[in-house]
Amino acid sequence: MKKSYFKQLLILVILFFTPKIVQASDAVSSSTFFWSVIIILIILVAALLAVMSMLFTLKNILGQDAKNQAIAAGTEIPESNSIWKNISKSLWNRASVEEEKDLVLDHDFDGIRELDNHLPPWWLYTFYGTIIWGVAYVLIYHVFESAPLQTEEYNNEIAAAEASLIAFKEKNPEKKVDLQNIIFSNDEAQITQGGKIFAGQCAICHRTDAGGLVGPNLTDKYWKHGGSAQNIFTVITNGVPNTGMIAWKSTFSPSQISDIIAYIHSLQGSNPENPKKPEGEIYVAAATVSGGAVISNDDSTSTDTQSATAIIDVEAASKLFTACAVCHRADGGGQIGPNLTDEFWKHGGSKEDIINTITNGVSGTAMISYKSSYSDTEIGMLADYIQSLQGSNPENPKEAEGEKYEAN
């Protein structure tokens, strides 16, 4: 008897913990493994139920056979009062085999008889429970309106979410992005986010590497509608009539458009394979060199006509200077090489002197010749950029070397 109770308890424990095992399986990353575990559990539970059914059937057959033998022998059979039997009787209240003859209805069909059994108590109690629940639901939700309906719950959750969003924006105000303040950003987070948007929407016409397909190549210096941050912002926002470039202002926020622009700007000079032929005109981000300071000007025409002495593509020149920064620092303050921001020069400070130094190098020093690396135009641009650093006063510059240079 104790073994029987132990088996029943084990079965109940297995059935109780099966949902817990399924919930734990949700954390498993492999869907194949997850569904394999589910299938195995279903098979085990089905097999367990089948075994239980066979055992109960066998038990009833053996019990009925033993009872018939005892009756034939005239032995009195004591009534079993096991816990499981009492629970089963209270739930089902089945008629015994002896009582079935009193429940047989008058009609039969092809030897099949019908018993007039009443409904099991568990089924009746469940049915009564649904009636009670239905009445309570109507009273609570529709008569007294003491609890919100689903539509009201949904609206309340939406209102709470909107209030939470407003509070978050108040604590973390988003920088307003518009045509007046849009700039090229080098922020890695913006570039990464812009790359995701570009891959999902823009790559269809411009290729994933922006080399151009239906739309133009975005990695060269040629632009059909201008290459400034403002120009690109306008094109993305408003589109280009009578072309495949639609307006994206209803799809992307100004902040997202700023991310896209940052990503496009990061692709400049990336030289993808088999790019589309140049379209439009070369765009030069100009800077006016005046009084030793570089005044950035995002448009190709300078607005300072009084003291302009040279026009520099600051972005292109700063990229060329990257090779120089290894020895001279990114701000030109000097490290292995001399400080390029003061008035002292070891090999002359005129533009011609600087060009000569870059072109031919300085023998016996780390200053190598760059004539095989840069074109004459690029070396001239680099010399202008170095001259523009004069008087920029970087932090902790290297001590002066050479002689003071004074322009005639």
C-alpha positions in Angstrom: 0.0 0.0 0.0 2.8 2.4 0.8 4.5 1.6 -2.5 1.2 2.5 -4.2 1.1 5.9 -2.4 4.7 6.5 -3.3 4.1 5.9 -7.0 1.1 8.2 -7.0 3.1 11.0 -5.2 5.9 10.6 -7.7 3.5 11.0 -10.6 2.0 14.1 -9.1 5.5 15.6 -8.5 6.5 14.9 -12.1 3.3 16.5 -13.5 3.7 19.5 -11.2 7.3 20.2 -12.2 7.0 19.7 -15.9 5.9 23.3 -16.5 8.9 24.5 -14.5 11.2 22.5 -16.7 9.6 24.1 -19.8 10.0 27.6 -18.4 13.7 26.9 -17.7 14.1 25.7 -21.2 13.1 29.2 -22.5 16.5 30.4 -21.5 18.2 28.0 -23.8 19.6 29.8 -26.8 19.3 26.8 -29.2 15.7 26.4 -30.4 16.5 23.0 -31.7 17.6 21.8 -28.3 14.5 23.5 -26.7 12.0 21.8 -28.9 13.8 18.5 -28.6 13.4 18.7 -24.8 9.7 19.5 -25.2 9.1 16.6 -27.5 11.0 14.2 -25.1 8.9 15.5 -22.1 5.6 15.0 -24.1 6.6 11.4 -25.0 7.6 10.7 -21.4 4.4 12.1 -20.0 2.3 10.2 -22.6 4.2 6.9 -21.8 3.7 7.5 -18.1 -0.1 8.1 -18.5 -0.3 5.0 -20.7 1.5 2.9 -18.0 -0.7 4.4 -15.3 -3.9 3.6 -17.3 -2.8 0.0 -17.9 -1.9 -0.5 -14.2 -5.2 0.9 -13.0 -7.1 -1.3 -15.5 -5.1 -4.4 -14.5 -5.7 -3.5 -10.8 -9.5 -3.3 -11.4 -9.5 -6.6 -13.3 -7.5 -8.4 -10.7 -9.6 -6.8 -7.9 -12.9 -7.8 -9.6 -11.6 -11.3 -10.2 -10.5 -11.7 -6.6 -13.9 -10.3 -5.5 -15.8 -12.9 -7.7 -13.7 -15.7 -6.2 -14.4 -14.5 -2.7 -18.1 -14.3 -3.4 -18.1 -17.8 -4.9 -16.3 -19.1 -1.8 -18.7 -17.3 0.5 -16.0 -15.1 2.0 -17.0 -11.6 3.1 -14.9 -8.9 1.4 -14.1 -5.8 3.5 -14.7 -2.5 1.9 -11.5 -0.6 1.0 -11.1 2.9 2.4 -7.9 4.0 0.8 -7.2 7.7 0.4 -6.9 7.4 -3.3 -10.2 5.5 -3.6 -12.0 8.1 -1.4 -10.7 10.9 -3.6 -11.6 9.1 -6.8 -15.1 8.4 -5.4 -15.7 12.0 -4.4 -14.6 13.2 -7.8 -16.4 10.7 -10.0 -19.0 9.0 -7.8 -19.2 6.1 -10.2 -21.8 3.4 -9.8 -20.4 0.0 -8.9 -20.6 -3.0 -11.2 -23.5 -4.4 -9.1 -25.4 -1.1 -9.4 -25.0 -0.8 -13.1 -28.0 -3.2 -13.7 -30.3 -0.6 -12.1 -29.0 2.1 -14.4 -29.5 0.4 -17.7 -32.0 2.2 -20.0 -34.7 0.3 -21.8 -33.3 0.8 -25.3 -30.2 -0.7 -26.8 -28.6 -0.7 -30.2 -26.8 -3.7 -31.7 -26.2 -5.0 -28.2 -24.8 -1.7 -27.0 -26.6 -0.6 -23.8 -26.7 2.9 -22.3 -26.3 3.6 -18.6 -28.2 6.5 -17.0 -25.1 7.7 -15.1 -25.2 11.1 -13.5 -22.5 13.7 -14.3 -19.3 13.5 -12.3 -19.2 15.9 -9.3 -16.0 17.6 -10.5 -17.7 18.4 -13.8 -20.8 19.8 -12.0 -18.7 21.8 -9.6 -16.7 23.3 -12.4 -19.9 24.2 -14.3 -21.4 25.8 -11.2 -18.2 27.7 -10.7 -18.4 29.2 -14.2 -21.9 30.3 -13.5 -20.8 32.0 -10.3 -17.8 33.5 -12.0 -20.0 34.8 -14.9 -22.4 36.5 -12.5 -19.5 38.0 -10.5 -17.8 39.3 -13.7 -20.9 41.0 -14.9 -21.5 42.6 -11.4 -17.9 43.7 -11.0 -17.1 45.0 -14.5 -20.4 46.1 -15.9 -22.9 46.8 -13.1 -20.7 48.3 -10.3 -17.8 49.2 -12.7 -15.3 48.6 -9.8 -12.6 47.2 -12.2 -11.5 48.5 -15.6 -12.4 46.6 -18.8 -9.7 45.5 -21.2 -10.0 48.6 -23.4 -9.7 50.8 -20.4 -6.7 48.8 -19.1 -5.0 49.2 -22.5 -5.7 53.0 -22.5 -4.4 53.3 -18.9 -1.1 51.5 -19.8 -0.6 53.6 -22.9 -1.2 56.8 -20.8 1.3 55.6 -18.2 3.9 54.8 -20.9 3.5 58.2 -22.5 3.8 59.9 -19.1 7.0 57.8 -18.4 8.4 58.8 -21.8 7.7 62.5 -21.2 9.4 62.3 -17.8 12.4 60.6 -19.4 12.7 63.2 -22.1 12.5 66.0 -19.5 15.4 64.4 -17.6 17.3 63.5 -20.8 16.5 66.3 -23.3 17.4 65.4 -26.9 19.5 67.8 -28.8 17.5 69.5 -31.5 18.8 68.7 -34.9 17.9 70.9 -37.9 19.3 72.4 -41.0 20.9 75.2 -39.2 23.0 73.2 -36.7 23.6 69.9 -38.5 27.3 69.0 -38.7 29.4 66.0 -39.6 29.9 63.9 -36.5 32.7 61.5 -35.7 30.8 59.9 -32.8 31.2 56.2 -33.1 27.7 55.5 -31.6 26.1 57.8 -34.2 28.2 56.2 -37.0 27.2 52.7 -35.9 23.5 53.6 -35.7 23.6 55.4 -39.0 25.2 52.3 -40.6 22.3 50.1 -39.4 19.8 52.5 -40.9 21.8 52.8 -44.1 22.0 49.0 -44.5 18.3 48.7 -44.1 17.1 51.5 -46.4 19.8 53.3 -48.4 21.9 50.3 -49.5 19.1 49.2 -51.9 20.1 52.1 -54.2 23.6 53.0 -53.0 25.0 49.5 -52.2 26.1 48.3 -48.8 29.5 49.9 -49.2 27.9 53.1 -50.7 29.7 52.6 -53.9 26.6 53.4 -55.9 24.0 51.4 -57.8 20.8 53.1 -58.9 21.9 56.0 -56.7 25.3 57.7 -56.9 28.5 56.7 -55.3 28.7 58.3 -51.8 32.3 57.6 -51.1 34.0 60.0 -53.6 34.2 63.8 -53.7 31.6 64.2 -56.4 28.1 65.3 -55.4 25.1 66.0 -57.5 23.4 68.2 -54.9 26.3 69.4 -52.7 28.4 67.5 -50.2 28.0 69.6 -47.1 26.2 68.3 -44.0 23.4 70.8 -44.8 23.1 69.6 -48.4 23.0 65.9 -47.5 20.4 66.7 -44.7 18.2 68.5 -47.2 18.4 65.7 -49.8 17.6 63.0 -47.2 14.8 65.0 -45.6 13.0 66.3 -48.8 14.2 63.8 -51.4 14.9 64.7 -55.0 11.9 65.2 -57.3 11.7 62.9 -60.4 14.3 60.5 -59.1 14.4 57.4 -56.9 15.4 59.5 -53.9 12.2 59.8 -51.9 11.7 62.1 -48.9 12.6 60.3 -45.7 11.3 63.0 -43.2 8.2 61.0 -42.4 10.2 57.9 -41.8 13.3 59.1 -39.9 13.6 61.7 -37.2 16.2 64.5 -37.6 18.3 62.7 -35.1 18.3 59.5 -37.2 19.1 61.5 -40.3 22.0 63.0 -38.4 23.2 59.5 -37.7 22.9 58.6 -41.4 25.0 61.7 -42.4 27.7 60.7 -39.8 27.9 57.2 -41.4 28.0 58.6 -45.0 30.7 61.0 -44.0 32.8 58.2 -42.4 32.8 56.4 -45.8 34.5 59.3 -47.6 37.6 58.0 -49.4 36.9 54.3 -48.5 37.4 53.3 -52.2 35.0 50.4 -52.5 35.5 47.8 -55.3 34.0 48.7 -58.7 32.4 52.0 -57.6 29.9 53.8 -59.8 31.4 56.5 -62.0 31.5 60.0 -60.5 28.3 62.1 -60.8 28.0 65.8 -60.2 30.8 68.1 -59.2 33.7 67.9 -56.8 32.8 69.3 -53.4 35.5 71.0 -51.4 34.8 71.7 -47.7 36.7 75.0 -47.6 38.5 76.7 -44.7 39.8 80.2 -44.8 43.4 80.6 -43.4 43.5 84.1 -41.8 45.9 85.4 -39.2 47.2 81.9 -38.4 43.8 80.5 -37.5 41.7 78.1 -39.6 38.1 79.3 -40.1 36.0 76.3 -41.2 33.4 77.0 -43.8 31.2 74.1 -44.8 30.4 75.6 -48.2 32.9 75.7 -51.0 33.0 79.5 -51.2 34.7 81.6 -48.5 32.8 84.4 -46.8 36.0 86.0 -45.5 37.3 88.1 -48.4 39.3 90.6 -46.4 42.2 88.5 -45.1 41.9 85.2 -46.9 45.4 83.9 -48.0 44.6 80.3 -48.8 41.7 77.8 -49.1 42.2 74.4 -47.5 40.2 71.3 -47.6 40.5 70.8 -43.9 39.1 67.3 -43.8 41.3 66.0 -46.6 44.4 67.8 -45.2 43.8 66.4 -41.7 43.6 62.9 -43.1 46.9 63.4 -44.9 48.4 64.8 -41.7 47.5 61.5 -39.9 50.8 60.1 -41.1 52.6 63.1 -39.8 50.9 63.0 -36.4 52.9 59.8 -35.5 56.0 62.0 -35.0 54.4 65.5 -34.6 51.2 64.7 -32.6 47.7 65.2 -34.0 47.8 68.9 -32.8 51.2 69.5 -34.3 52.8 70.1 -30.9 55.7 67.8 -31.5 56.9 64.5 -30.1 59.7 62.7 -32.0 59.6 65.4 -34.6 59.6 69.2 -33.9 56.7 71.4 -32.8 55.0 72.7 -36.0 52.9 75.3 -34.2 55.6 77.8 -33.1 57.8 80.2 -35.1 60.9 78.1 -35.0 61.9 75.8 -37.9 64.8 73.6 -38.4 64.6 73.5 -42.2 62.8 76.7 -43.0 59.2 77.8 -42.4 58.1 79.0 -45.8 55.6 77.0 -47.8 58.4 76.1 -50.3 60.6 74.9 -47.5 57.9 72.8 -46.0 57.0 71.3 -49.4 60.7 70.5 -49.9 61.0 68.8 -46.5 57.8 66.7 -47.1 58.9 65.8 -50.6 62.5 64.9 -50.1 62.6 64.1 -46.3 65.6 64.8 -44.1 68.5 62.4 -44.3 69.7 60.9 -41.0 66.3 61.5 -39.3 62.9 59.9 -39.0 61.6 62.4 -41.6 61.2 60.2 -44.7 60.4 61.3 -48.3 56.7 61.4 -49.1 57.0 62.1 -52.8 56.0 58.5 -53.6 53.1 58.6 -51.2 51.5 61.9 -51.9 50.9 63.8 -55.2 52.2 67.4 -55.6 48.7 68.7 -55.0 48.4 66.7 -51.7 51.8 67.8 -50.6 50.9 71.5 -51.3 47.6 71.0 -49.4 49.5 69.5 -46.5 52.0 72.4 -46.4 49.1 74.9 -46.2 47.5 72.9 -43.4 50.8 72.8 -41.4 51.1 76.6 -41.9 47.6 77.0 -40.6 48.6 75.4 -37.3 50.9 78.4 -36.5 50.0 80.0 -33.2 47.4 77.4 -32.3 49.2 76.9 -28.9 48.6 73.2 -28.1 49.0 71.9 -24.6 52.5 70.9 -23.5 54.2 71.6 -26.8 57.8 70.3 -27.5 60.5 72.9 -26.8 61.5 75.1 -29.8 64.0 73.8 -32.2 65.8 75.5 -35.1 65.7 79.2 -35.9 62.9 81.7 -35.8 61.2 82.1 -39.2 59.8 85.4 -40.2 57.8 85.7 -43.4 58.9 88.6 -45.7 
